[in-house]
Amino acid sequence: MCGISGCFIDKKSNRSDEYFLNSTKILSEQIFHRGPDSSGMWNDTKEKIFFAHNRLKIIDLSERGDQPMKSYSENLVIIYNGEIYNHEEIKNKLLEDSNNQIKFKNKTDTEILINAIDFWGIKKTLSLVKGMYSFALWNRITKKLILCRDRFGEKPLYYAFHEDGVYFSSEIKSFKFLNIFNSISYDNFNFFLNYGYNLNNNTIYNPIKKVPPGSYIEFKNENLNSKKINIINYWDAAEIAKNCLKKNIKNDLNSICYKTENLLEKIIQNQLIADVGTGVFLSGGIDSSLVTALAQKNSIKKISTFSIGFDVKDYDESHIANQISKLLGTNHNEYIMTSIDLVNILESKILMDEPFYDVSQYPTYLLSKFASQHVKVCLSGDGGDEIFGGYNRYLINKKILNVQKIIKFLKLQNIIINHIDKKYFNYLLKKIGFSQLENKKDKIKALIYSETEEDLYEKLLRVENTDSSKNNIHYKKISNLTNNFMINDTQNYLPNNILYKVDSLSMLNSLEVRAPFLDNELFEYAWSIPGNLKFNKKKSKFILKKILSKYLDEKLVNMPKMGFDIPLLNWIKNSKKLRDIIKGFYFADNGKINELMPRKNFKLFEINKNNFSKIWKIALMKKWIIENYK
């Protein structure tokens, strides 16, 4: 796991090589936290290509593994961020196909990756590798720069055209010195206000873009001035899922569980390989508990597990994680978050490069910081919900559509909106799965008036519903409603919320997080499992729960899903310092804020259960503007 950055400059540029060498150094220094173990630079001033690398040493801790790195023919140069879990398998195949002509100088997956691309080409290599990665590759023969990102989007990679050429980095903050943070996309800003995070391959800044998951982009020097690029999509989750649905395997439930467990166990075995300490994030949920169980099963010593709890009982699941740890026999470590922790974070600079409402960012940051004091690598349960059907919306979407039809037919919209805050209405909502809806009144109103399947999906993802908002999600249909929701979550919510959050906050603490569920072979098998088994007996993630029941008591396996929420309202009420910080940002006023957020939105500062969420989001957005919109 590392940080990569650099630039590719138009040969007609009048600036000196020293200027671009210094620029590349500045890009790299901004993301030093991603790879504090060593740093390296490479350039070809004739071709105007400049690379920088910050390394977090995980495999082969020697200097031989440092980057930038050249291929065996020296035709390719790479800077790489991530892990290829089947690198030894690929190495053996390379040696066989090349009749042992390729000589390896170190034990890193980086050298195997670049030599595989040199020998087989990028398309074949990407079809073979299993892992999370982003890399920049310079081809000294074709004179092309390639920026590539893994299938699911675990590893980030950004690029921006600016004056003389294109700049790229693992994080947006690298581009600060280019003075492009004053160019905000108003459409994308409105998008953030409604969803709380980015849902496309643009960013909040007009010039900065993301390499899409499962894609690589080719840049040629002669096209830099015109900003012409060639995007190649080498893996499309929707197309893969669509084809796998046609298989619809006919095996019985026990056979499917057996195959799923074996696949996941093999993946976890590979992901535990490292030359440094490894551990597992154990939340107490199905996904992390299953990863922990299989990790401990395949370890000769106690694995280290890490969880975070809260000082408010109703939000604290740490006792469940502790109980699971004892049953599985792990070396468990626990951190209890308080309002003081949140105050300390808010008093420092904002955690994320782009606006991000999800309050789970704070425990994720603290958990990563806590774990990094013990290990350098942690496995997580990320991806289990999207691939094996863990979210409530997968179970209730059909109910919503049916209820909508009845409401519209009987013209009950206004009556329902007027009764949303009543206790008996809350009971009815809970019965159909609406117990955890944020901004309930606004959300229900939006759902009632949604017109299509796409509209319904988009409204379920929103955290706010402004009048000026538009549906900008590129919604894909591959099958029935539930499958459509799952694949759109895989391509929208997963990379842009979950994976963005985890990568940003773990790497801020120089910790590598690996996600066993995000394996392309497991993904393909999961999508060939019949839907009636994934959601058997009205239970989500039925397959994973059945496997986990081999290792844990049924009571623990079937506990209701809580999510990763924090006791924000409780903390605000009981901490004057926290209230004052939030109030300060809520009423903050300057030209940049007024340009983006109309004053009419801000009313009296009165905290209660109906408005604290909106007040929090306004304060958070203003904090981001103050610290990032220059």
VOGUZA-935296 format. One record per residue (C-alpha): residue in three letters; x, y, z. Coordinates in nm, 2 decimals, always signed. Example, Ala and Ser with C-alpha at 12.3 -4.5 7.8 and 13.67 -1.06 7.14 Angstrom:
  residu    east   north      up
     ALA   +1.23   -0.45   +0.78
     SER   +1.37   -0.11   +0.71
This chain:
  residu    east   north      up
     MET   +0.00   +0.00   +0.00
     CYS   +0.15   +0.33   -0.11
     GLY   +0.10   +0.67   -0.25
     ILE   +0.17   +0.74   -0.62
     SER   +0.20   +1.08   -0.80
     GLY   +0.35   +1.25   -1.09
     CYS   +0.30   +1.45   -1.41
     PHE   +0.32   +1.41   -1.79
     ILE   +0.41   +1.74   -1.96
     ASP   +0.36   +1.87   -2.31
     LYS   +0.70   +1.89   -2.48
     LYS   +0.62   +2.24   -2.60
     SER   +0.62   +2.36   -2.24
     ASN   +0.85   +2.65   -2.17
     ARG   +0.89   +2.56   -1.80
     SER   +1.22   +2.41   -1.68
     ASP   +1.27   +2.05   -1.59
     GLU   +1.37   +2.17   -1.24
     TYR   +1.02   +2.32   -1.21
     PHE   +0.85   +1.98   -1.28
     LEU   +1.09   +1.79   -1.07
     ASN   +1.00   +2.02   -0.78
     SER   +0.63   +2.00   -0.87
     THR   +0.64   +1.62   -0.85
     LYS   +0.82   +1.64   -0.52
     ILE   +0.54   +1.86   -0.38
     LEU   +0.27   +1.62   -0.51
     SER   +0.44   +1.34   -0.33
     GLU   +0.50   +1.53   +0.00
     GLN   +0.13   +1.59   +0.04
     ILE   +0.06   +1.21   +0.06
     PHE   +0.37   +1.11   +0.27
     HIS   +0.13   +0.94   +0.52
     ARG   +0.04   +0.68   +0.25
     GLY   +0.40   +0.55   +0.24
     PRO   +0.63   +0.68   +0.52
     ASP   +0.88   +0.39   +0.50
     SER   +1.06   +0.51   +0.18
     SER   +1.03   +0.76   -0.10
     GLY   +1.16   +0.75   -0.46
     MET   +1.15   +0.95   -0.78
     TRP   +1.22   +0.88   -1.15
     ASN   +1.19   +1.10   -1.46
     ASP   +1.27   +1.11   -1.83
     THR   +1.31   +1.48   -1.90
     LYS   +1.33   +1.42   -2.28
     GLU   +0.98   +1.27   -2.27
     LYS   +0.86   +1.50   -1.99
     ILE   +0.74   +1.22   -1.77
     PHE   +0.79   +1.25   -1.39
     PHE   +0.71   +0.98   -1.12
     ALA   +0.72   +0.99   -0.74
     HIS   +0.64   +0.71   -0.49
     ASN   +0.58   +0.68   -0.12
     ARG   +0.61   +0.33   +0.01
     LEU   +0.44   +0.15   +0.29
     LYS   +0.65   -0.17   +0.32
     ILE   +0.43   -0.48   +0.34
     ILE   +0.61   -0.75   +0.13
     ASP   +0.99   -0.76   +0.09
     LEU   +1.09   -0.49   +0.34
     SER   +1.43   -0.44   +0.18
     GLU   +1.54   -0.15   -0.04
     ARG   +1.52   -0.38   -0.34
     GLY   +1.14   -0.34   -0.33
     ASP   +1.15   +0.04   -0.35
     GLN   +0.98   +0.22   -0.64
     PRO   +0.97   +0.35   -0.91
     MET   +1.06   +0.02   -1.07
     LYS   +1.16   -0.10   -1.42
     SER   +1.06   -0.42   -1.59
     TYR   +1.31   -0.69   -1.69
     SER   +1.34   -0.54   -2.04
     GLU   +1.35   -0.18   -1.90
     ASN   +1.08   -0.09   -2.15
     LEU   +0.83   -0.01   -1.87
     VAL   +0.85   +0.20   -1.55
     ILE   +0.59   +0.17   -1.28
     ILE   +0.47   +0.33   -0.96
     TYR   +0.21   +0.11   -0.79
     ASN   -0.02   +0.12   -0.49
     GLY   -0.19   -0.19   -0.36
     GLU   -0.16   -0.57   -0.33
     ILE   -0.17   -0.85   -0.59
     TYR   -0.28   -1.14   -0.37
     ASN   -0.20   -1.41   -0.64
     HIS   +0.14   -1.27   -0.73
     GLU   +0.33   -1.59   -0.66
     GLU   +0.09   -1.78   -0.89
     ILE   +0.14   -1.52   -1.16
     LYS   +0.52   -1.54   -1.11
     ASN   +0.52   -1.91   -1.16
     LYS   +0.32   -1.88   -1.48
     LEU   +0.55   -1.60   -1.60
     LEU   +0.86   -1.82   -1.55
     GLU   +0.70   -2.11   -1.73
     ASP   +0.58   -1.90   -2.03
     SER   +0.91   -1.73   -2.06
     ASN   +1.12   -2.04   -2.02
     ASN   +1.27   -1.88   -1.70
     GLN   +1.41   -1.59   -1.91
     ILE   +1.27   -1.33   -1.67
     LYS   +1.50   -1.27   -1.37
     PHE   +1.34   -1.13   -1.05
     LYS   +1.55   -0.90   -0.83
     ASN   +1.31   -0.89   -0.53
     LYS   +1.00   -1.06   -0.38
     THR   +0.75   -0.78   -0.43
     ASP   +0.42   -0.81   -0.62
     THR   +0.52   -0.49   -0.79
     GLU   +0.80   -0.65   -0.99
     ILE   +0.58   -0.94   -1.08
     LEU   +0.30   -0.70   -1.20
     ILE   +0.53   -0.49   -1.42
     ASN   +0.71   -0.79   -1.57
     ALA   +0.37   -0.96   -1.64
     ILE   +0.26   -0.65   -1.83
     ASP   +0.59   -0.63   -2.02
     PHE   +0.56   -1.00   -2.12
     TRP   +0.19   -1.05   -2.17
     GLY   +0.06   -0.70   -2.22
     ILE   -0.17   -0.51   -1.99
     LYS   -0.51   -0.67   -2.10
     LYS   -0.40   -1.03   -2.03
     THR   -0.23   -0.93   -1.71
     LEU   -0.53   -0.75   -1.57
     SER   -0.75   -1.05   -1.65
     LEU   -0.52   -1.26   -1.43
     VAL   -0.44   -1.05   -1.13
     LYS   -0.65   -1.06   -0.81
     GLY   -0.62   -0.77   -0.58
     MET   -0.66   -0.40   -0.51
     TYR   -0.44   -0.16   -0.70
     SER   -0.38   +0.16   -0.88
     PHE   -0.07   +0.23   -1.08
     ALA   +0.09   +0.47   -1.33
     LEU   +0.29   +0.29   -1.61
     TRP   +0.52   +0.46   -1.86
     ASN   +0.59   +0.27   -2.18
     ARG   +0.93   +0.38   -2.32
     ILE   +0.85   +0.22   -2.66
     THR   +0.50   +0.36   -2.73
     LYS   +0.56   +0.68   -2.53
     LYS   +0.22   +0.63   -2.35
     LEU   +0.13   +0.70   -1.99
     ILE   -0.13   +0.46   -1.85
     LEU   -0.32   +0.52   -1.52
     CYS   -0.50   +0.21   -1.40
     ARG   -0.75   +0.13   -1.12
     ASP   -0.87   -0.20   -0.98
     ARG   -1.20   -0.37   -1.05
     PHE   -1.40   -0.25   -0.76
     GLY   -1.23   +0.08   -0.70
     GLU   -1.06   -0.01   -0.37
     LYS   -0.75   +0.21   -0.46
     PRO   -0.80   +0.57   -0.57
     LEU   -0.63   +0.75   -0.85
     TYR   -0.70   +1.11   -0.95
     TYR   -0.58   +1.32   -1.25
     ALA   -0.61   +1.68   -1.35
     PHE   -0.52   +1.87   -1.67
     HIS   -0.34   +2.19   -1.58
     GLU   -0.16   +2.43   -1.81
     ASP   +0.14   +2.23   -1.94
     GLY   +0.00   +1.87   -1.90
     VAL   -0.16   +1.62   -1.68
     TYR   -0.09   +1.57   -1.31
     PHE   -0.20   +1.26   -1.11
     SER   -0.20   +1.14   -0.75
     SER   -0.35   +0.89   -0.50
     GLU   -0.53   +1.18   -0.33
     ILE   -0.68   +1.51   -0.42
     LYS   -0.48   +1.71   -0.16
     SER   -0.17   +1.67   -0.38
     PHE   -0.31   +1.91   -0.63
     LYS   -0.33   +2.20   -0.38
     PHE   -0.02   +2.38   -0.51
     LEU   -0.17   +2.40   -0.86
     ASN   -0.42   +2.66   -0.74
     ILE   -0.72   +2.48   -0.89
     PHE   -0.91   +2.45   -0.56
     ASN   -1.10   +2.77   -0.65
     SER   -1.28   +2.60   -0.93
     ILE   -1.58   +2.43   -0.77
     SER   -1.84   +2.24   -0.98
     TYR   -2.17   +2.38   -0.87
     ASP   -2.36   +2.07   -1.00
     ASN   -2.13   +1.84   -0.81
     PHE   -2.16   +2.06   -0.50
     ASN   -2.54   +2.03   -0.51
     PHE   -2.49   +1.65   -0.56
     PHE   -2.29   +1.64   -0.23
     LEU   -2.56   +1.84   -0.05
     ASN   -2.81   +1.57   -0.15
     TYR   -2.61   +1.25   -0.11
     GLY   -2.34   +1.34   +0.13
     TYR   -2.06   +1.20   -0.09
     ASN   -1.95   +1.18   -0.45
     LEU   -2.13   +0.93   -0.67
     ASN   -1.95   +0.97   -1.01
     ASN   -1.60   +0.99   -1.16
     ASN   -1.59   +1.37   -1.14
     THR   -1.49   +1.55   -0.81
     ILE   -1.61   +1.86   -0.64
     TYR   -1.33   +2.05   -0.83
     ASN   -1.39   +2.10   -1.20
     PRO   -1.04   +2.01   -1.32
     ILE   -1.00   +1.70   -1.11
     LYS   -1.13   +1.36   -1.23
     LYS   -1.11   +1.00   -1.10
     VAL   -0.99   +0.70   -1.30
     PRO   -1.31   +0.48   -1.30
     PRO   -1.30   +0.14   -1.13
     GLY   -1.21   -0.14   -1.36
     SER   -1.06   +0.10   -1.61
     TYR   -0.73   +0.24   -1.74
     ILE   -0.66   +0.56   -1.92
     GLU   -0.40   +0.62   -2.19
     PHE   -0.23   +0.96   -2.24
     LYS   -0.01   +1.06   -2.53
     ASN   +0.21   +1.37   -2.53
     GLU   +0.07   +1.50   -2.86
     ASN   -0.29   +1.49   -2.71
     LEU   -0.21   +1.67   -2.38
     ASN   -0.29   +2.02   -2.51
     SER   -0.63   +1.91   -2.64
     LYS   -0.69   +1.70   -2.32
     LYS   -0.78   +1.40   -2.53
     ILE   -0.77   +1.07   -2.34
     ASN   -0.86   +0.71   -2.42
     ILE   -1.05   +0.53   -2.14
     ILE   -1.05   +0.15   -2.16
     ASN   -1.30   -0.04   -1.94
     TYR   -1.14   -0.38   -1.88
     TRP   -1.39   -0.51   -1.62
     ASP   -1.76   -0.41   -1.58
     ALA   -1.93   -0.55   -1.27
     ALA   -2.28   -0.51   -1.42
     GLU   -2.19   -0.71   -1.74
     ILE   -2.02   -0.98   -1.53
     ALA   -2.32   -1.00   -1.30
     LYS   -2.56   -1.01   -1.59
     ASN   -2.37   -1.31   -1.75
     CYS   -2.34   -1.49   -1.42
     LEU   -2.72   -1.47   -1.36
     LYS   -2.77   -1.67   -1.67
     LYS   -2.58   -1.96   -1.51
     ASN   -2.82   -1.98   -1.21
     ILE   -2.64   -2.28   -1.06
     LYS   -2.87   -2.57   -0.95
     ASN   -2.67   -2.70   -0.66
     ASP   -2.84   -2.75   -0.32
     LEU   -2.80   -2.50   -0.04
     ASN   -2.53   -2.70   +0.14
     SER   -2.32   -2.73   -0.17
     ILE   -2.34   -2.36   -0.24
     CYS   -2.24   -2.28   +0.12
     TYR   -1.95   -2.53   +0.10
     LYS   -1.82   -2.37   -0.23
     THR   -1.87   -2.01   -0.09
     GLU   -1.68   -2.09   +0.23
     ASN   -1.39   -2.26   +0.04
     LEU   -1.36   -1.97   -0.20
     LEU   -1.36   -1.72   +0.09
     GLU   -1.12   -1.92   +0.29
     LYS   -0.87   -1.94   +0.01
     ILE   -0.90   -1.57   -0.05
     ILE   -0.84   -1.50   +0.32
     GLN   -0.53   -1.73   +0.33
     ASN   -0.38   -1.52   +0.04
     GLN   -0.47   -1.19   +0.20
     LEU   -0.30   -1.28   +0.53
     ILE   +0.03   -1.31   +0.35
     ALA   +0.26   -1.02   +0.46
     ASP   +0.60   -0.96   +0.60
     VAL   +0.45   -0.74   +0.87
     GLY   +0.18   -0.78   +1.14
     THR   -0.17   -0.85   +1.03
     GLY   -0.51   -0.82   +1.20
     VAL   -0.89   -0.81   +1.13
     PHE   -1.15   -0.53   +1.19
     LEU   -1.42   -0.71   +1.40
     SER   -1.74   -0.51   +1.43
     GLY   -1.96   -0.79   +1.55
     GLY   -2.15   -0.80   +1.22
     ILE   -2.18   -1.10   +0.98
     ASP   -1.92   -1.00   +0.73
     SER   -1.63   -0.91   +0.97
     SER   -1.72   -1.21   +1.20
     LEU   -1.70   -1.46   +0.91
     VAL   -1.37   -1.31   +0.79
     THR   -1.24   -1.33   +1.15
     ALA   -1.35   -1.69   +1.19
     LEU   -1.18   -1.81   +0.87
     ALA   -0.87   -1.60   +0.94
     GLN   -0.83   -1.76   +1.28
     LYS   -0.90   -2.10   +1.14
     ASN   -0.60   -2.06   +0.91
     SER   -0.36   -1.91   +1.16
     ILE   -0.13   -2.11   +1.39
     LYS   -0.14   -1.83   +1.64
     LYS   -0.40   -1.60   +1.78
     ILE   -0.49   -1.33   +1.52
     SER   -0.53   -0.97   +1.64
     THR   -0.88   -0.83   +1.61
     PHE   -0.98   -0.46   +1.66
     SER   -1.32   -0.31   +1.73
     ILE   -1.45   +0.03   +1.83
     GLY   -1.73   +0.10   +2.08
     PHE   -1.91   +0.41   +2.22
     ASP   -1.97   +0.54   +2.57
     VAL   -2.35   +0.54   +2.50
     LYS   -2.50   +0.19   +2.56
     ASP   -2.76   +0.20   +2.29
     TYR   -2.50   +0.25   +2.02
     ASP   -2.23   +0.03   +2.16
     GLU   -2.18   -0.31   +2.00
     SER   -1.83   -0.36   +2.13
     HIS   -1.95   -0.63   +2.38
     ILE   -2.07   -0.83   +2.09
     ALA   -1.73   -0.81   +1.91
     ASN   -1.57   -0.90   +2.24
     GLN   -1.79   -1.21   +2.29
     ILE   -1.73   -1.32   +1.93
     SER   -1.35   -1.28   +1.99
     LYS   -1.36   -1.51   +2.29
     LEU   -1.56   -1.77   +2.10
     LEU   -1.31   -1.76   +1.81
     GLY   -1.00   -1.73   +2.03
     THR   -0.85   -1.41   +1.89
     ASN   -0.63   -1.15   +2.06
     HIS   -0.89   -0.88   +2.09
     ASN   -0.83   -0.50   +2.11
     GLU   -1.10   -0.25   +2.18
     TYR   -1.12   +0.13   +2.17
     ILE   -1.42   +0.32   +2.32
     MET   -1.50   +0.65   +2.14
     THR   -1.63   +0.94   +2.34
     SER   -1.75   +1.30   +2.25
     ILE   -1.39   +1.41   +2.34
     ASP   -1.26   +1.21   +2.05
     LEU   -1.51   +1.38   +1.81
     VAL   -1.42   +1.72   +1.95
     ASN   -1.05   +1.65   +1.89
     ILE   -1.11   +1.55   +1.53
     LEU   -1.33   +1.85   +1.46
     GLU   -1.07   +2.08   +1.60
     SER   -0.82   +1.95   +1.35
     LYS   -0.84   +1.97   +0.97
     ILE   -1.12   +1.79   +0.79
     LEU   -1.04   +1.42   +0.73
     MET   -1.17   +1.38   +0.38
     ASP   -1.06   +1.56   +0.06
     GLU   -1.42   +1.59   -0.06
     PRO   -1.74   +1.67   +0.14
     PHE   -1.85   +1.36   +0.33
     TYR   -2.15   +1.34   +0.56
     ASP   -2.13   +0.98   +0.68
     VAL   -2.06   +1.00   +1.05
     SER   -1.90   +0.65   +1.04
     GLN   -1.59   +0.83   +0.91
     TYR   -1.50   +0.92   +1.27
     PRO   -1.50   +0.58   +1.43
     THR   -1.33   +0.45   +1.11
     TYR   -1.05   +0.70   +1.15
     LEU   -1.00   +0.62   +1.52
     LEU   -1.02   +0.24   +1.46
     SER   -0.75   +0.27   +1.19
     LYS   -0.54   +0.49   +1.42
     PHE   -0.58   +0.24   +1.70
     ALA   -0.50   -0.07   +1.49
     SER   -0.20   +0.10   +1.33
     GLN   -0.03   +0.10   +1.67
     HIS   -0.03   -0.28   +1.66
     VAL   -0.03   -0.40   +1.30
     LYS   +0.03   -0.27   +0.95
     VAL   -0.24   -0.47   +0.77
     CYS   -0.60   -0.53   +0.86
     LEU   -0.87   -0.74   +0.68
     SER   -1.23   -0.60   +0.68
     GLY   -1.58   -0.72   +0.59
     ASP   -1.63   -0.45   +0.32
     GLY   -1.82   -0.57   +0.01
     GLY   -2.02   -0.84   +0.19
     ASP   -2.34   -0.64   +0.19
     GLU   -2.33   -0.54   -0.17
     ILE   -2.24   -0.89   -0.31
     PHE   -2.44   -1.11   -0.07
     GLY   -2.74   -0.88   -0.01
     GLY   -2.71   -0.72   +0.33
     TYR   -2.89   -0.39   +0.31
     ASN   -3.25   -0.34   +0.42
     ARG   -3.34   -0.18   +0.08
     TYR   -3.29   -0.51   -0.09
     LEU   -3.57   -0.66   +0.11
     ILE   -3.81   -0.37   +0.12
     ASN   -3.79   -0.22   -0.23
     LYS   -4.08   -0.43   -0.37
     LYS   -4.28   -0.34   -0.06
     ILE   -4.22   +0.03   -0.12
     LEU   -4.33   +0.01   -0.48
     ASN   -4.65   -0.18   -0.38
     VAL   -4.73   +0.07   -0.10
     GLN   -4.66   +0.36   -0.34
     LYS   -4.93   +0.23   -0.58
     ILE   -5.19   +0.20   -0.31
     ILE   -5.10   +0.55   -0.17
     LYS   -5.13   +0.71   -0.51
     PHE   -5.45   +0.52   -0.60
     LEU   -5.62   +0.64   -0.27
     LYS   -5.45   +0.98   -0.29
     LEU   -5.31   +0.95   +0.06
     GLN   -4.98   +1.14   +0.01
     ASN   -5.07   +1.45   +0.22
     ILE   -5.23   +1.25   +0.50
     ILE   -4.92   +1.03   +0.53
     ILE   -4.68   +1.33   +0.53
     ASN   -4.88   +1.49   +0.81
     HIS   -4.87   +1.18   +1.03
     ILE   -4.50   +1.07   +0.99
     ASP   -4.40   +1.20   +1.33
     LYS   -4.68   +1.01   +1.51
     LYS   -4.58   +0.71   +1.73
     TYR   -4.82   +0.46   +1.56
     PHE   -4.69   +0.56   +1.22
     ASN   -4.34   +0.49   +1.33
     TYR   -4.45   +0.15   +1.43
     LEU   -4.60   +0.09   +1.09
     LEU   -4.27   +0.21   +0.92
     LYS   -4.07   -0.02   +1.13
     LYS   -4.28   -0.32   +1.02
     ILE   -4.19   -0.26   +0.66
     GLY   -3.83   -0.18   +0.72
     PHE   -3.81   +0.20   +0.75
     SER   -3.67   +0.20   +1.11
     GLN   -3.33   +0.35   +1.02
     LEU   -3.42   +0.61   +0.77
     GLU   -3.24   +0.93   +0.81
     ASN   -3.44   +1.26   +0.78
     LYS   -3.75   +1.04   +0.79
     LYS   -4.01   +1.30   +0.70
     ASP   -3.82   +1.42   +0.39
     LYS   -3.72   +1.07   +0.29
     ILE   -4.07   +0.93   +0.31
     LYS   -4.20   +1.23   +0.11
     ALA   -3.94   +1.17   -0.16
     LEU   -4.02   +0.80   -0.17
     ILE   -4.39   +0.85   -0.20
     TYR   -4.35   +1.08   -0.50
     SER   -4.08   +0.88   -0.68
     GLU   -4.20   +0.77   -1.02
     THR   -3.97   +0.50   -1.14
     GLU   -3.74   +0.22   -1.02
     GLU   -3.44   +0.44   -1.09
     ASP   -3.61   +0.73   -0.90
     LEU   -3.68   +0.50   -0.60
     TYR   -3.31   +0.39   -0.59
     GLU   -3.19   +0.74   -0.61
     LYS   -3.42   +0.87   -0.33
     LEU   -3.31   +0.58   -0.10
     LEU   -2.95   +0.69   -0.13
     ARG   -3.01   +1.05   -0.06
     VAL   -2.96   +1.22   +0.28
     GLU   -3.13   +1.54   +0.17
     ASN   -3.39   +1.64   -0.10
     THR   -3.35   +1.99   -0.22
     ASP   -3.58   +2.13   -0.48
     SER   -3.30   +2.19   -0.73
     SER   -3.16   +1.84   -0.71
     LYS   -3.16   +1.61   -1.01
     ASN   -3.12   +1.24   -1.05
     ASN   -2.76   +1.21   -1.18
     ILE   -2.69   +0.85   -1.10
     HIS   -2.62   +0.63   -1.40
     TYR   -2.86   +0.36   -1.30
     LYS   -2.81   +0.01   -1.46
     LYS   -3.07   -0.26   -1.51
     ILE   -2.96   -0.62   -1.54
     SER   -3.24   -0.82   -1.39
     ASN   -3.51   -0.78   -1.13
     LEU   -3.55   -0.49   -0.88
     THR   -3.34   -0.64   -0.61
     ASN   -3.05   -0.74   -0.84
     ASN   -3.06   -0.40   -1.00
     PHE   -3.03   -0.24   -0.66
     MET   -2.73   -0.46   -0.56
     ILE   -2.53   -0.40   -0.88
     ASN   -2.59   -0.03   -0.87
     ASP   -2.47   -0.03   -0.50
     THR   -2.16   -0.22   -0.62
     GLN   -2.08   +0.04   -0.88
     ASN   -2.20   +0.35   -0.70
     TYR   -2.23   +0.33   -0.32
     LEU   -1.94   +0.08   -0.26
     PRO   -1.65   +0.26   -0.44
     ASN   -1.76   +0.62   -0.37
     ASN   -1.87   +0.59   -0.01
     ILE   -1.74   +0.27   +0.16
     LEU   -1.41   +0.22   -0.02
     TYR   -1.33   +0.59   -0.04
     LYS   -1.38   +0.63   +0.33
     VAL   -1.18   +0.32   +0.43
     ASP   -0.89   +0.40   +0.20
     SER   -0.87   +0.76   +0.30
     LEU   -0.88   +0.71   +0.67
     SER   -0.67   +0.39   +0.70
     MET   -0.40   +0.54   +0.48
     LEU   -0.41   +0.86   +0.68
     ASN   -0.28   +0.63   +0.96
     SER   -0.04   +0.43   +0.73
     LEU   -0.26   +0.12   +0.76
     GLU   -0.34   -0.12   +0.48
     VAL   -0.69   -0.25   +0.47
     ARG   -0.78   -0.56   +0.26
     ALA   -1.13   -0.67   +0.17
     PRO   -1.16   -1.05   +0.11
     PHE   -1.52   -1.02   -0.03
     LEU   -1.39   -0.80   -0.31
     ASP   -1.25   -1.09   -0.51
     ASN   -1.36   -1.12   -0.87
     GLU   -1.40   -1.50   -0.86
     LEU   -1.61   -1.48   -0.54
     PHE   -1.81   -1.20   -0.70
     GLU   -1.89   -1.41   -1.01
     TYR   -1.98   -1.72   -0.80
     ALA   -2.21   -1.51   -0.57
     TRP   -2.39   -1.37   -0.87
     SER   -2.46   -1.72   -1.00
     ILE   -2.64   -1.82   -0.67
     PRO   -3.02   -1.81   -0.71
     GLY   -3.18   -1.51   -0.55
     ASN   -3.42   -1.72   -0.34
     LEU   -3.12   -1.86   -0.15
     LYS   -2.95   -1.52   -0.10
     PHE   -3.27   -1.39   +0.07
     ASN   -3.40   -1.72   +0.20
     LYS   -3.69   -1.70   +0.46
     LYS   -3.68   -1.32   +0.43
     LYS   -3.33   -1.31   +0.57
     SER   -3.06   -1.10   +0.41
     LYS   -2.71   -1.26   +0.36
     PHE   -2.86   -1.60   +0.42
     ILE   -2.56   -1.79   +0.27
     LEU   -2.31   -1.60   +0.48
     LYS   -2.52   -1.65   +0.80
     LYS   -2.55   -2.02   +0.74
     ILE   -2.17   -2.05   +0.70
     LEU   -2.10   -1.84   +1.01
     SER   -2.34   -2.06   +1.21
     LYS   -2.07   -2.33   +1.20
     TYR   -1.85   -2.11   +1.41
     LEU   -2.09   -1.90   +1.63
     ASP   -2.41   -1.95   +1.81
     GLU   -2.73   -1.88   +1.61
     LYS   -2.82   -1.60   +1.85
     LEU   -2.51   -1.41   +1.76
     VAL   -2.55   -1.49   +1.39
     ASN   -2.91   -1.36   +1.37
     MET   -2.87   -1.04   +1.57
     PRO   -3.02   -0.73   +1.39
     LYS   -2.79   -0.51   +1.18
     MET   -2.71   -0.19   +1.35
     GLY   -2.48   -0.01   +1.11
     PHE   -2.18   +0.20   +1.21
     ASP   -2.36   +0.50   +1.36
     ILE   -2.24   +0.72   +1.64
     PRO   -2.44   +0.87   +1.93
     LEU   -2.42   +1.22   +1.78
     LEU   -2.74   +1.37   +1.94
     ASN   -2.65   +1.24   +2.28
     TRP   -2.30   +1.38   +2.26
     ILE   -2.42   +1.72   +2.13
     LYS   -2.67   +1.75   +2.42
     ASN   -2.41   +1.66   +2.68
     SER   -2.10   +1.83   +2.55
     LYS   -2.09   +2.21   +2.56
     LYS   -1.76   +2.21   +2.37
     LEU   -1.90   +2.00   +2.09
     ARG   -2.21   +2.22   +2.07
     ASP   -2.00   +2.53   +2.05
     ILE   -1.78   +2.38   +1.77
     ILE   -2.09   +2.28   +1.57
     LYS   -2.26   +2.62   +1.63
     GLY   -1.95   +2.80   +1.52
     PHE   -1.94   +2.63   +1.19
     TYR   -2.32   +2.64   +1.15
     PHE   -2.32   +3.02   +1.17
     ALA   -1.99   +3.07   +0.98
     ASP   -2.03   +3.34   +0.72
     ASN   -1.79   +3.44   +0.44
     GLY   -1.81   +3.51   +0.07
     LYS   -1.73   +3.15   -0.03
     ILE   -1.99   +3.00   +0.20
     ASN   -2.26   +3.25   +0.08
     GLU   -2.17   +3.17   -0.28
     LEU   -2.24   +2.80   -0.23
     MET   -2.50   +2.79   +0.05
     PRO   -2.79   +3.04   +0.06
     ARG   -2.84   +3.20   +0.40
     LYS   -3.21   +3.12   +0.40
     ASN   -3.12   +2.76   +0.50
     PHE   -2.98   +2.86   +0.84
     LYS   -3.22   +2.92   +1.12
     LEU   -3.20   +2.93   +1.50
     PHE   -2.95   +2.69   +1.66
     GLU   -3.19   +2.47   +1.86
     ILE   -3.08   +2.11   +1.88
     ASN   -3.35   +1.84   +1.89
     LYS   -3.41   +1.49   +1.75
     ASN   -3.58   +1.63   +1.44
     ASN   -3.32   +1.89   +1.33
     PHE   -2.98   +1.79   +1.47
     SER   -2.90   +1.59   +1.16
     LYS   -2.95   +1.89   +0.92
     ILE   -2.77   +2.12   +1.15
     TRP   -2.48   +1.88   +1.17
     LYS   -2.46   +1.85   +0.79
     ILE   -2.47   +2.23   +0.73
     ALA   -2.19   +2.27   +0.99
     LEU   -1.99   +2.00   +0.83
     MET   -2.02   +2.14   +0.48
     LYS   -1.93   +2.49   +0.60
     LYS   -1.62   +2.34   +0.77
     TRP   -1.52   +2.18   +0.44
     ILE   -1.57   +2.51   +0.25
     ILE   -1.36   +2.71   +0.50
     GLU   -1.07   +2.46   +0.49
     ASN   -1.07   +2.35   +0.12
     TYR   -1.24   +2.61   -0.11
     LYS   -0.95   +2.85   -0.18
